[in-house]
Amino acid sequence: MFAELKHISKRYKRGNRSFEVFDDYNLSVNEKELLVLSGRSGSGKSTLLALLGGYLKPDEGSIYFDGADLSSLKDSDLSKLHSERIGYLPQSNVMVSEFTILENVMLKSLLSETADSAESAPLTIVKEKALSLLELFGIESLSDRYPHELSGGELRRASLARLFVSDPDLYLIDEPSGGLDKEATEIVMNYLADRVSEGKTVVVATHDDIVKKYADKIVEIQK
């Protein structure tokens, strides 16, 4: 299995009360697969997605990615994995307010350039890819604007472009169609389907029937 949750338990605390979201839960994701996590709001889709990438720690159980036990990795090794191989987009569109949209889309490469990373792609190549993705999503004219100048749907497209620029081996996307119309949703899902055909793995959490059409496998999450 490319990514796997084994005997996962996860609880949240609110005041003096504890809420159990998952108890002894298992989930397997195959390589080169587009898997959809479906279920009602509050069923735990977002929690599962964050667990799969090691962005959230379980109370019990283990998380595996490409043979590595994420639960046992040092923070520095996990951060390196997130930087190089796992891409995660939550429902919120977090942008650096002082940066333009193009700079936000290129953010990971700009930070790598600052750190003088020899493994980083040249900024000219990253910029070209970023602009082509902004054009694909119909917001290339907004590349020099700042986040506060964009609508929620436009910010979602920019956030997706930033994730796609990084080209991870595992894409984890929470509600990829959030704030998008049908045409934009299909552009996003066709792009992801192409990445799967190239050997990437995609897991999305959604309730959108348009997104579900692209799934190789659908896992229904019961509350």
Backbone bond lengths (Angstrom), bond angles and torsions (degrees), N, CA, C in turn:
res aa  C-N    CA-C-N  psi(-1)  N-CA   C-N-CA  omega(-1)  CA-C   N-CA-C  phi
1 M - - - 1.458 - - 1.532 110.78 -
2 F 1.344 116.43 142.74 1.458 120.28 -178.66 1.524 111.24 -78.35
3 A 1.333 116.03 -41.24 1.468 121.37 176.17 1.522 107.52 -139.49
4 E 1.333 115.37 142.17 1.464 117.44 -173.22 1.530 111.49 -154.20
5 L 1.315 114.36 139.13 1.457 121.61 170.80 1.526 107.30 -109.81
6 K 1.326 116.72 128.05 1.465 120.76 -178.55 1.528 110.91 -121.35
7 H 1.318 115.66 118.54 1.467 122.99 174.72 1.531 111.75 52.59
8 I 1.332 113.82 48.17 1.464 120.58 -176.61 1.528 111.24 -80.69
9 S 1.320 114.96 133.92 1.464 121.74 169.28 1.524 107.34 -125.65
10 K 1.341 115.12 137.62 1.453 119.85 -179.88 1.511 109.79 -143.50
11 R 1.337 114.83 129.32 1.469 121.22 179.69 1.524 109.63 -128.51
12 Y 1.320 114.88 149.24 1.463 121.32 174.27 1.519 108.90 -118.63
13 K 1.317 115.95 147.60 1.457 120.73 177.31 1.515 110.40 -110.62
14 R 1.315 115.61 135.55 1.457 121.94 173.31 1.516 107.06 -129.88
15 G 1.306 115.10 103.87 1.457 119.37 -174.86 1.514 109.43 66.47
16 N 1.320 116.05 -124.84 1.461 120.75 179.67 1.522 112.60 -94.19
17 R 1.319 116.64 1.37 1.457 120.61 -177.53 1.529 111.23 -102.27
18 S 1.328 115.60 147.16 1.457 122.41 178.90 1.528 109.27 -118.75
19 F 1.347 116.35 132.81 1.453 121.75 -179.02 1.525 109.15 -115.88
20 E 1.304 116.12 122.78 1.468 120.48 179.48 1.522 109.44 -91.06
21 V 1.337 116.03 119.68 1.454 121.05 179.86 1.523 110.36 -90.48
22 F 1.338 116.24 -45.14 1.468 121.12 178.84 1.521 109.62 -135.65
23 D 1.321 114.39 144.56 1.458 120.81 178.06 1.519 108.61 -136.38
24 D 1.344 116.87 114.31 1.464 122.68 179.18 1.532 110.72 54.94
25 Y 1.326 116.25 49.26 1.462 122.17 -175.84 1.526 110.45 -95.83
26 N 1.338 115.50 141.87 1.466 121.89 179.19 1.526 110.24 -126.06
27 L 1.327 115.57 140.92 1.453 121.09 177.82 1.523 109.17 -149.75
28 S 1.334 116.17 133.59 1.462 121.34 178.98 1.517 110.44 -122.02
29 V 1.316 116.08 138.26 1.465 122.68 178.23 1.521 108.10 -122.79
30 N 1.312 116.45 123.40 1.456 121.06 179.41 1.528 111.28 -80.84
31 E 1.319 115.98 154.59 1.451 121.03 174.74 1.528 108.92 -67.57
32 K 1.328 116.79 147.45 1.469 123.40 178.99 1.533 110.92 58.67
33 E 1.336 115.74 46.17 1.455 121.55 -177.58 1.522 109.52 -132.41
34 L 1.328 115.85 143.87 1.458 121.15 171.85 1.524 106.59 -107.36
35 L 1.306 115.74 104.21 1.455 122.12 -175.78 1.522 109.65 -105.98
36 V 1.322 115.49 134.28 1.456 121.71 178.63 1.525 109.81 -109.91
37 L 1.325 115.23 128.03 1.458 121.89 171.07 1.515 107.33 -95.05
38 S 1.326 115.87 115.98 1.456 120.68 -176.25 1.519 109.95 -117.83
39 G 1.309 116.22 155.31 1.458 120.48 179.09 1.501 111.00 156.91
40 R 1.318 116.27 167.30 1.451 121.40 -178.88 1.529 110.89 -69.07
41 S 1.316 115.57 160.43 1.468 120.39 175.94 1.529 109.27 -57.99
42 G 1.323 115.95 134.82 1.454 120.46 -179.58 1.512 114.12 87.80
43 S 1.336 117.23 2.35 1.465 119.76 -178.51 1.524 112.74 -79.01
44 G 1.339 117.09 -17.24 1.466 120.08 177.63 1.515 114.42 112.34
45 K 1.326 117.68 11.89 1.469 120.78 -179.00 1.529 111.49 -58.59
46 S 1.325 115.95 -47.94 1.466 120.23 -177.73 1.525 110.94 -64.59
47 T 1.327 116.03 -37.81 1.463 120.56 178.35 1.523 110.49 -63.19
48 L 1.329 116.93 -45.26 1.469 120.60 179.31 1.522 111.29 -60.82
49 L 1.323 116.42 -42.30 1.452 120.85 -178.47 1.531 110.97 -61.75
50 A 1.331 116.09 -45.03 1.463 120.41 179.48 1.527 111.44 -67.35
51 L 1.335 116.74 -35.40 1.461 120.65 176.88 1.526 111.24 -64.60
52 L 1.335 116.78 -42.81 1.464 121.19 -177.12 1.525 112.47 -56.59
53 G 1.325 116.19 -36.31 1.460 119.72 -178.47 1.512 113.98 -91.47
54 G 1.323 117.00 -0.89 1.445 119.53 -178.16 1.519 112.97 77.39
55 Y 1.335 117.53 16.20 1.460 121.64 177.72 1.524 110.85 -81.87
56 L 1.322 115.25 -17.16 1.455 122.44 177.62 1.521 107.44 -132.08
57 K 1.317 117.22 135.85 1.460 120.79 -178.24 1.526 110.40 -94.52
58 P 1.327 116.85 138.57 1.463 119.55 177.09 1.520 110.99 -79.00
59 D 1.318 116.62 161.09 1.461 120.27 173.58 1.525 110.60 -77.28
60 E 1.325 115.27 -35.52 1.462 121.09 172.82 1.531 107.88 -141.80
61 G 1.330 115.86 158.57 1.454 121.22 176.41 1.514 113.26 101.96
62 S 1.336 115.21 179.07 1.464 121.63 -175.28 1.524 111.10 -129.11
63 I 1.335 114.69 151.43 1.463 122.43 178.00 1.525 107.95 -122.06
64 Y 1.322 116.49 128.65 1.460 120.99 -179.52 1.522 110.55 -120.87
65 F 1.333 114.78 139.48 1.464 121.31 174.00 1.519 108.52 -134.57
66 D 1.319 116.16 117.28 1.461 122.26 178.82 1.531 111.62 48.86
67 G 1.327 115.62 42.83 1.461 121.74 176.68 1.509 115.32 88.98
68 A 1.332 117.55 -11.87 1.470 120.75 -178.84 1.521 110.14 -94.00
69 D 1.316 116.35 136.38 1.460 122.47 176.41 1.526 108.03 -84.53
70 L 1.324 116.35 103.15 1.466 120.06 -176.46 1.522 111.91 -63.39
71 S 1.331 116.32 -27.23 1.459 120.48 -178.31 1.522 111.81 -66.24
72 S 1.330 116.81 -23.17 1.465 120.26 -175.71 1.525 113.31 -101.16
73 L 1.332 117.27 -2.85 1.459 120.21 -176.95 1.529 111.72 -77.33
74 K 1.314 115.12 146.99 1.460 120.39 171.93 1.526 108.68 -69.07
75 D 1.323 116.12 155.61 1.460 120.26 -178.51 1.528 111.85 -56.42
76 S 1.336 116.26 -38.51 1.468 119.61 -178.92 1.526 111.25 -66.10
77 D 1.345 116.55 -39.08 1.463 120.08 179.24 1.530 111.17 -70.60
78 L 1.317 116.41 -36.74 1.459 120.26 178.24 1.532 109.98 -67.54
79 S 1.313 117.01 -40.48 1.464 120.88 177.59 1.530 111.13 -62.48
80 K 1.316 116.24 -38.56 1.470 120.98 178.64 1.527 110.13 -64.86
81 L 1.329 115.93 -40.32 1.462 121.27 178.20 1.518 110.74 -64.04
82 H 1.329 116.18 -42.09 1.464 120.42 177.84 1.527 110.72 -64.57
83 S 1.294 116.56 -36.66 1.458 120.96 -178.19 1.526 112.30 -71.53
84 E 1.325 116.40 -35.79 1.464 120.11 -170.58 1.525 115.32 -104.84
85 R 1.355 118.13 -28.04 1.460 117.02 -169.57 1.529 115.97 -132.14
86 I 1.332 117.18 -19.55 1.464 120.02 -177.87 1.525 109.20 -119.33
87 G 1.325 115.91 127.14 1.455 120.90 177.69 1.517 110.54 -115.66
88 Y 1.321 116.40 131.79 1.469 121.38 -174.51 1.515 110.41 -130.15
89 L 1.340 115.66 128.27 1.451 120.69 175.81 1.516 109.01 -125.24
90 P 1.352 117.37 108.99 1.468 120.57 177.04 1.527 110.61 -75.54
91 Q 1.323 116.99 -177.51 1.465 120.30 -179.36 1.528 111.73 -68.45
92 S 1.318 116.71 -30.65 1.462 120.31 -179.12 1.528 110.61 -79.11
93 N 1.323 115.61 147.05 1.464 121.77 179.12 1.521 108.77 -102.89
94 V 1.309 116.91 89.52 1.462 121.15 -176.23 1.525 109.53 -87.62
95 M 1.311 115.85 120.99 1.463 121.93 179.58 1.531 110.17 -127.55
96 V 1.315 115.98 153.66 1.462 121.21 174.25 1.525 107.09 -82.78
97 S 1.310 116.35 114.34 1.466 120.79 -170.63 1.528 113.43 -63.28
98 E 1.347 117.51 -28.40 1.463 121.03 -177.60 1.513 112.60 -82.36
99 F 1.340 117.99 -8.06 1.460 122.06 -178.26 1.524 109.82 -101.69
100 T 1.331 115.92 149.95 1.456 120.24 173.24 1.526 109.62 -70.19
101 I 1.323 116.08 169.10 1.459 119.98 178.29 1.524 110.53 -60.86
102 L 1.328 117.96 -43.31 1.465 120.44 178.68 1.528 110.62 -61.21
103 E 1.322 116.94 -43.10 1.465 120.36 179.06 1.523 110.89 -64.79
104 N 1.322 117.55 -36.81 1.460 120.77 176.92 1.526 111.31 -65.38
105 V 1.326 116.29 -40.94 1.468 119.83 178.52 1.529 110.33 -64.94
106 M 1.300 117.24 -33.84 1.468 122.52 -179.45 1.526 112.69 -91.31
107 L 1.320 117.64 9.02 1.462 121.94 -166.91 1.526 113.92 -53.45
108 K 1.324 117.12 -46.87 1.469 119.57 -177.16 1.528 110.98 -60.15
109 S 1.322 116.69 -42.11 1.467 120.11 -179.66 1.516 111.53 -70.96
110 L 1.325 117.33 -34.79 1.463 119.95 177.13 1.518 110.99 -65.02
111 L 1.332 116.19 -39.40 1.461 120.07 177.40 1.524 111.01 -67.91
112 S 1.327 116.68 -37.97 1.464 120.71 178.25 1.521 110.55 -65.74
113 E 1.324 116.32 -38.18 1.467 120.72 178.25 1.522 110.46 -63.55
114 T 1.332 114.98 -39.91 1.469 119.72 178.09 1.519 110.53 -63.52
115 A 1.357 115.01 -37.46 1.460 119.66 179.63 1.519 111.84 -81.58
116 D 1.344 116.60 -0.58 1.461 121.92 179.05 1.524 111.21 57.20
117 S 1.320 116.35 49.98 1.461 121.24 179.85 1.518 110.04 -81.66
118 A 1.323 116.22 124.80 1.465 121.29 -179.58 1.520 111.82 -70.07
119 E 1.342 116.80 -19.98 1.455 120.56 -176.58 1.525 112.29 -87.64
120 S 1.312 118.63 -5.28 1.459 121.96 -177.25 1.523 110.75 -75.36
121 A 1.332 115.08 144.28 1.453 119.81 175.19 1.526 109.00 -71.17
122 P 1.343 118.25 148.60 1.478 120.35 177.46 1.523 110.57 -55.96
123 L 1.322 116.14 140.72 1.457 120.66 -175.90 1.525 112.60 -60.83
124 T 1.325 117.02 -30.40 1.463 119.40 179.45 1.530 110.86 -63.86
125 I 1.324 116.79 -37.95 1.468 121.16 178.67 1.520 110.22 -69.89
126 V 1.339 116.33 -42.73 1.464 120.86 179.21 1.521 110.33 -63.68
127 K 1.330 116.63 -41.30 1.465 120.35 179.64 1.520 111.10 -62.75
128 E 1.316 116.25 -41.87 1.464 120.78 178.78 1.526 111.09 -61.82
129 K 1.326 115.99 -42.69 1.462 120.18 179.05 1.530 110.78 -67.73
130 A 1.321 116.58 -41.04 1.464 120.94 179.87 1.527 110.67 -61.58
131 L 1.323 116.79 -44.50 1.463 120.36 -179.95 1.524 111.58 -66.18
132 S 1.336 116.54 -35.89 1.463 119.01 179.45 1.523 111.03 -68.06
133 L 1.333 117.07 -34.51 1.460 120.55 177.72 1.523 110.98 -71.83
134 L 1.326 117.15 -40.14 1.456 119.89 176.29 1.528 110.64 -62.60
135 E 1.323 115.85 -36.24 1.467 120.21 175.83 1.521 110.87 -67.25
136 L 1.335 117.04 -41.76 1.458 121.50 178.26 1.523 110.70 -57.49
137 F 1.333 116.95 -38.67 1.457 121.73 -178.71 1.530 112.96 -89.88
138 G 1.335 116.21 4.29 1.454 119.73 174.95 1.512 115.67 74.70
139 I 1.319 118.04 22.37 1.472 119.99 -179.21 1.534 111.61 -127.39
140 E 1.334 116.76 24.74 1.462 119.03 -179.92 1.523 111.70 -62.87
141 S 1.334 116.85 -27.45 1.464 120.44 179.36 1.523 112.25 -70.72
142 L 1.330 116.34 -11.73 1.466 121.03 -179.10 1.535 112.21 -100.24
143 S 1.320 117.33 8.28 1.469 120.63 -172.92 1.526 113.14 -60.73
144 D 1.345 117.16 -29.86 1.468 120.32 -179.17 1.526 113.07 -96.05
145 R 1.325 116.44 3.02 1.462 120.54 177.55 1.534 109.90 -81.80
146 Y 1.330 115.47 170.87 1.458 121.59 178.49 1.530 109.58 -108.84
147 P 1.332 116.96 155.86 1.472 120.21 -173.61 1.531 114.82 -49.98
148 H 1.327 118.06 -39.21 1.467 119.87 -176.80 1.526 112.54 -68.22
149 E 1.335 116.87 -12.23 1.459 121.00 -179.17 1.529 112.68 -90.88
150 L 1.331 117.27 -4.02 1.458 121.47 -176.17 1.521 111.34 -105.56
151 S 1.331 115.55 154.06 1.461 121.38 174.41 1.529 109.51 -78.03
152 G 1.334 116.16 171.30 1.459 120.07 179.20 1.515 112.68 -61.29
153 G 1.331 116.86 -41.26 1.458 120.36 179.02 1.512 112.33 -66.47
154 E 1.340 116.38 -38.19 1.473 120.12 178.15 1.524 110.83 -67.46
155 L 1.329 116.77 -38.34 1.469 120.16 177.11 1.521 110.96 -65.07
156 R 1.340 116.58 -35.45 1.464 119.38 178.47 1.523 110.11 -64.31
157 R 1.314 116.91 -42.79 1.461 120.31 178.56 1.531 110.98 -62.56
158 A 1.326 116.31 -40.82 1.463 120.03 178.67 1.526 110.88 -65.91
159 S 1.334 117.15 -38.48 1.470 121.08 178.31 1.520 111.05 -64.57
160 L 1.328 116.08 -40.65 1.465 120.37 177.38 1.524 110.25 -65.30
161 A 1.324 116.92 -40.69 1.465 120.47 178.34 1.522 110.55 -61.28
162 R 1.331 117.05 -40.80 1.468 120.58 178.85 1.529 110.78 -62.03
163 L 1.329 116.74 -42.30 1.464 120.24 177.82 1.522 110.73 -64.27
164 F 1.341 117.14 -43.37 1.454 120.93 -176.33 1.526 112.13 -68.47
165 V 1.329 117.23 -32.11 1.466 120.59 176.84 1.522 110.81 -60.52
166 S 1.336 116.30 -37.49 1.463 119.82 -176.76 1.527 112.37 -71.91
167 D 1.347 118.13 -20.63 1.463 123.95 173.96 1.532 112.85 49.57
168 P 1.331 118.49 60.28 1.470 120.76 -179.69 1.528 112.24 -74.53
169 D 1.301 116.47 169.02 1.471 121.12 174.45 1.521 110.58 -79.14
170 L 1.331 116.57 -30.98 1.461 122.15 178.93 1.519 108.94 -124.62
171 Y 1.333 115.85 117.74 1.465 121.97 176.24 1.525 108.24 -97.00
172 L 1.322 116.66 128.75 1.464 122.66 175.75 1.531 106.97 -123.19
173 I 1.338 116.83 113.03 1.460 120.32 -172.62 1.520 110.34 -129.69
174 D 1.313 115.52 123.93 1.459 121.85 178.88 1.527 108.87 -94.38
175 E 1.322 116.31 114.72 1.462 123.66 -178.90 1.532 112.26 53.31
176 P 1.326 117.14 70.22 1.469 120.27 -178.54 1.519 113.70 -62.23
177 S 1.335 117.55 -22.19 1.467 120.34 -178.36 1.521 112.73 -95.56
178 G 1.333 117.33 5.28 1.458 120.81 -177.99 1.525 112.32 -58.69
179 G 1.326 117.56 119.80 1.453 121.77 179.45 1.514 114.64 79.39
180 L 1.340 117.73 4.32 1.463 121.29 -177.66 1.523 110.95 -107.60
181 D 1.337 116.01 150.38 1.452 119.78 173.63 1.538 109.35 -83.43
182 K 1.322 116.09 178.13 1.469 121.07 -175.78 1.529 111.73 -60.12
183 E 1.329 116.78 -43.48 1.466 120.27 -178.27 1.530 111.10 -63.08
184 A 1.331 116.55 -45.65 1.461 120.35 -179.46 1.526 111.12 -66.16
185 T 1.327 116.56 -38.01 1.464 120.60 177.98 1.522 110.82 -61.33
186 E 1.311 116.77 -42.13 1.465 120.11 -179.80 1.527 111.42 -68.90
187 I 1.326 117.52 -34.07 1.471 120.44 174.92 1.525 109.95 -61.61
188 V 1.328 116.15 -45.95 1.462 121.36 179.86 1.528 110.91 -62.18
189 M 1.328 116.56 -46.90 1.456 119.77 -175.71 1.526 111.96 -71.84
190 N 1.322 117.48 -33.51 1.465 119.14 174.50 1.524 110.96 -64.98
191 Y 1.332 115.81 -38.51 1.463 120.11 177.14 1.529 110.05 -61.95
192 L 1.327 116.92 -45.33 1.459 120.80 -179.66 1.531 111.29 -66.32
193 A 1.319 117.14 -38.94 1.466 120.58 177.89 1.531 110.44 -62.28
194 D 1.320 116.48 -37.70 1.470 120.11 176.49 1.522 111.05 -64.70
195 R 1.331 117.03 -38.55 1.463 119.65 178.75 1.543 110.81 -64.98
196 V 1.316 116.12 -38.10 1.463 120.16 177.53 1.526 109.95 -63.24
197 S 1.317 117.05 -41.72 1.468 120.53 178.82 1.525 111.81 -64.23
198 E 1.344 116.41 -21.87 1.469 121.65 177.98 1.527 112.08 -90.07
199 G 1.352 116.81 -1.30 1.457 119.61 176.49 1.513 115.61 111.64
200 K 1.340 117.99 0.60 1.451 120.88 178.44 1.529 110.47 -81.80
201 T 1.336 115.75 168.02 1.464 122.31 177.99 1.521 108.41 -123.41
202 V 1.330 116.06 136.68 1.459 121.04 -175.65 1.526 109.97 -129.68
203 V 1.328 115.96 132.12 1.463 121.65 172.68 1.517 107.13 -127.21
204 V 1.330 116.54 124.76 1.455 120.56 178.56 1.526 109.76 -125.10
205 A 1.309 115.78 146.56 1.460 122.01 173.43 1.521 106.95 -106.22
206 T 1.331 116.60 126.65 1.457 118.95 -175.51 1.520 111.80 -161.25
207 H 1.332 114.60 162.76 1.459 121.12 168.40 1.524 109.59 -120.70
208 D 1.355 116.02 7.17 1.461 122.90 -174.36 1.529 110.64 -84.03
209 D 1.314 116.90 123.30 1.467 121.44 -179.15 1.524 112.23 -66.01
210 I 1.338 117.55 -28.69 1.467 119.90 177.45 1.519 110.01 -64.11
211 V 1.317 116.55 -44.08 1.467 121.59 179.26 1.529 110.19 -63.94
212 K 1.314 116.70 -40.56 1.464 121.04 -177.18 1.521 112.83 -61.78
213 K 1.341 117.27 -26.71 1.458 120.85 -179.75 1.528 112.33 -61.29
214 Y 1.323 116.29 -24.62 1.464 120.89 -175.89 1.537 112.88 -91.40
215 A 1.312 116.79 -1.51 1.473 120.34 -172.17 1.523 112.16 -74.56
216 D 1.320 114.95 140.04 1.469 120.87 165.67 1.519 110.02 -81.21
217 K 1.332 113.94 -30.29 1.471 119.78 179.39 1.520 108.71 -150.62
218 I 1.327 116.51 140.86 1.466 122.31 176.55 1.513 109.25 -118.22
219 V 1.333 116.10 128.33 1.455 121.53 176.93 1.531 107.18 -111.54
220 E 1.318 114.98 117.85 1.464 120.22 178.89 1.533 109.21 -85.33
221 I 1.319 116.03 123.99 1.471 121.65 -179.52 1.520 108.27 -96.79
222 Q 1.320 115.49 121.14 1.462 120.53 177.68 1.523 108.47 -95.37
223 K 1.329 116.35 138.56 1.462 119.49 -177.90 1.514 109.37 -65.77
